Amino acid sequence: MSRVDPTELEESSFVRLFNAAVRDLRFYLRRTLRRDDDADEIAQEAMLRIWNARDTVNLDTARPLLFRIASNLAIDRLREHRRWRFTEIADTQEQVETIQADRALAAREELAAITAAIAALPDNCRTAFVASRIDGKKHAEIAAEMRISKSMVEKHVAEAAFRLSLARKRLTETALRRP
């Protein structure tokens, strides 16, 4: 009587899961993210997380968990893309020389106003906002660094976002009043 190696059972269960789910998973992620490279990367990350959790997860019934993990990763990726929508000037169709002087001046003024509005935030609001929205840190990580509760970080970030939206509104109204 031959003994079956538990690792081989895990591997065969994982291969079955992979073969059964990878096509649907990639289709779902490509439809959600609209970027093939992101979809493939997240599908791979989700599969890796399932593999790393194989000791606590029944691989034969892990398909819903796989899709939940992939969905959460996709949401994180979409948030990341939304946070960083910058385009290199060299990547745009307009060359630097063709950018109108008034647009460049308006952009400089807006950047100065945003910088001033961020600088005018209370210290804790500014620290939490910059760490969350610019550095991309999670609220729990910021809370630990600032030695405050996670809910307080959320309140600081919300307060900063509110104050910055008011500052942006004032900037827009000022720009509209110009001749």
C-alpha positions in Angstrom: 0.0 0.0 0.0 1.5 3.3 -1.1 1.3 6.4 1.0 0.0 9.6 -0.6 2.1 12.7 0.1 0.0 15.5 1.5 1.9 18.1 -0.5 0.9 16.2 -3.7 -2.7 16.4 -2.7 -2.5 20.1 -2.0 -0.8 20.7 -5.3 -3.3 18.7 -7.3 -6.2 20.5 -5.5 -4.6 23.8 -6.3 -4.0 22.8 -9.9 -7.7 21.8 -10.2 -8.8 25.2 -8.6 -6.4 27.1 -10.9 -7.6 25.3 -14.1 -11.3 25.6 -13.1 -11.2 29.3 -12.1 -8.4 31.1 -13.9 -10.2 31.8 -17.1 -13.3 33.2 -15.4 -11.2 35.1 -12.9 -9.2 36.9 -15.5 -12.3 37.7 -17.5 -13.9 39.2 -14.4 -10.8 41.2 -13.6 -10.3 42.4 -17.1 -13.9 43.6 -17.2 -13.6 45.2 -13.8 -10.2 46.9 -14.3 -10.2 47.4 -18.0 -6.4 46.7 -18.1 -5.1 43.3 -19.0 -1.8 43.7 -17.2 -3.5 44.7 -14.0 -6.0 41.9 -14.3 -3.3 39.3 -14.9 -1.2 40.6 -12.0 -4.2 40.6 -9.6 -5.2 37.1 -10.7 -1.7 35.9 -9.9 -1.7 37.6 -6.6 -5.0 36.2 -5.6 -3.9 32.7 -6.6 -0.7 33.2 -4.6 -2.7 34.2 -1.5 -4.9 31.1 -1.8 -1.7 29.0 -2.1 -0.2 30.6 1.0 -3.4 29.9 2.9 -3.6 26.3 1.8 -3.2 25.0 5.4 -6.4 26.8 6.5 -8.4 26.7 3.3 -10.1 23.8 1.6 -8.7 24.1 -1.9 -11.5 22.1 -3.4 -14.1 24.7 -2.3 -11.9 27.8 -2.4 -13.3 29.4 -5.6 -15.6 31.9 -3.9 -12.7 32.9 -1.6 -10.5 33.3 -4.6 -12.9 35.7 -6.3 -13.4 37.6 -3.1 -9.7 38.1 -2.7 -9.4 39.1 -6.3 -12.3 41.5 -6.0 -10.7 43.2 -2.9 -7.4 43.5 -4.7 -9.1 45.0 -7.8 -10.8 47.6 -5.6 -7.5 48.5 -4.0 -5.9 48.8 -7.5 -8.8 51.0 -8.7 -8.4 53.3 -5.7 -4.7 53.4 -6.3 -5.2 54.5 -10.0 -7.8 57.0 -8.9 -5.4 58.5 -6.4 -2.6 58.8 -8.9 -4.0 60.1 -12.2 -0.9 62.0 -13.2 0.4 61.8 -16.8 3.9 62.5 -17.8 4.1 65.6 -20.0 6.3 63.6 -22.4 3.5 61.0 -22.7 0.9 63.5 -23.8 0.2 64.4 -27.4 0.8 68.1 -26.7 4.4 69.0 -26.5 5.6 71.3 -23.8 6.1 74.2 -26.2 2.5 74.1 -27.3 1.0 74.5 -23.8 -0.5 77.9 -23.6 1.0 80.3 -21.2 -2.3 81.1 -19.5 -2.9 77.3 -18.9 0.6 77.0 -17.4 0.0 80.1 -15.2 -3.4 78.8 -14.0 -1.8 75.4 -13.2 0.9 77.1 -11.2 -1.6 79.2 -9.3 -3.8 76.1 -8.6 -0.7 74.2 -7.3 0.3 77.1 -5.1 -3.3 77.3 -3.7 -3.5 73.6 -3.0 0.0 73.7 -1.4 -1.1 76.6 0.8 -4.4 74.9 1.7 -2.6 71.8 2.7 -0.1 73.8 4.7 -3.0 75.7 6.4 -4.5 72.4 7.7 -4.2 71.7 11.4 -1.1 69.6 12.1 -2.9 66.3 12.8 -5.2 66.7 9.8 -2.3 67.5 7.5 -0.2 64.6 8.8 -3.0 62.1 8.4 -4.1 63.4 5.0 -0.6 63.4 3.5 0.1 59.9 4.8 -3.2 58.6 3.5 -3.8 60.4 0.2 -0.3 61.1 -0.9 1.9 58.4 0.7 -0.9 55.8 0.3 -0.6 54.4 3.8 -3.5 52.5 5.4 -5.4 54.2 8.2 -4.3 51.5 10.7 -0.6 52.2 9.9 -1.1 56.0 10.2 -2.9 55.5 13.6 0.1 53.5 14.9 2.5 56.1 13.7 0.5 59.0 15.1 -0.4 57.1 18.3 -4.1 57.8 17.8 -7.1 55.6 17.0 -8.0 54.5 13.5 -11.3 56.3 13.7 -9.5 59.5 14.7 -7.3 59.1 11.6 -10.5 58.7 9.5 -11.9 61.9 11.0 -8.7 63.8 10.4 -8.6 62.7 6.7 -12.3 63.5 6.3 -11.8 67.0 7.8 -8.8 67.6 5.6 -10.7 66.5 2.5 -13.6 68.8 3.4 -11.3 71.8 4.0 -9.5 71.2 0.8 -12.7 70.9 -1.2 -13.8 74.3 0.3 -10.4 75.8 -0.7 -10.8 74.3 -4.2 -14.3 75.7 -4.5 -13.0 79.2 -3.5 -10.3 78.9 -6.1 -12.8 78.0 -8.8 -15.1 80.9 -7.8 -12.1 83.3 -7.9 -11.1 82.0 -11.3 -14.6 82.4 -12.7 -14.7 86.1 -11.6 -11.5 86.9 -13.5 -12.0 88.7 -16.8 
